[in-house]
Amino acid sequence: MGITGMIYVVTMVFLLIVLI
């Protein structure tokens, strides 16, 4: 996993927090 993977994970977690 590189920086792109980390950004992807952070984005998904952020979206989950915003949607819930």
C-alpha positions as CSV (number, residue, x, y, z in Angstrom):
1,M,0.0,0.0,0.0
2,G,1.3,3.4,-0.9
3,I,0.2,7.0,-0.4
4,T,-2.7,6.4,-2.8
5,G,-4.0,3.5,-0.8
6,M,-3.8,5.5,2.4
7,I,-5.7,8.4,0.8
8,Y,-8.4,6.0,-0.4
9,V,-8.8,4.5,3.1
10,V,-9.0,7.9,4.7
11,T,-11.6,9.1,2.1
12,M,-13.8,6.0,2.7
13,V,-13.7,6.4,6.5
14,F,-14.5,10.1,6.1
15,L,-17.5,9.4,3.9
16,L,-18.8,6.8,6.3
17,I,-18.5,9.2,9.2
18,V,-20.3,11.9,7.2
19,L,-23.1,9.6,6.0
20,I,-23.8,8.0,9.4
